Amino acid sequence: MTTITINERTKAGKTLLELAKMLSATNKGVIIEMDQNEPAVKEEKNKTDEFLKKVRRSAKHAREIGAGTRQGNSLDKLMNEL
């Protein structure tokens, strides 16, 4: 087992934590234990939060594509719009 300390106040820390959360939801080998002694940080809406939303959305799209349930636009439709 490996322990990783993540600073949730940094962009890299938030990104790594979100990645670990996504992996733990799909894989049984990843367990996240949060330290209850540290005070909760009030998250402000900023560029980091927007980036994390995009990461989550991309992961969702990747799962849909892998499962064959993602409905995208056809190339013909795209060319007609241009």
C-alpha positions, 0 to 999 in steps of 0.5 A, a space after each residue: 500500500 502507498 500513501 500519498 499526501 495531497 494538498 487540496 488547495 493547489 491545482 495539482 492537488 485538486 486534479 490528482 484528488 479528482 483523478 483518484 476519485 474517478 479511479 476509485 469509482 471504477 476500480 476496486 484497488 483504489 481506496 481514498 481515506 480523507 484525514 478528518 483532522 484537517 479543517 475543510 477548505 471552503 472552495 471558491 469558484 475559480 478556474 481550477 473548479 472549471 478545469 475539474 468539471 471538464 476533466 469529469 465530463 471528459 471521463 464521462 464521455 470516455 466511458 460512454 464512447 467505450 460502452 458504445 452509448 455515446 451519440 456524436 454528430 456525423 461528419 456530414 452534419 459538421 461539414 454542412 454547418 461550416 
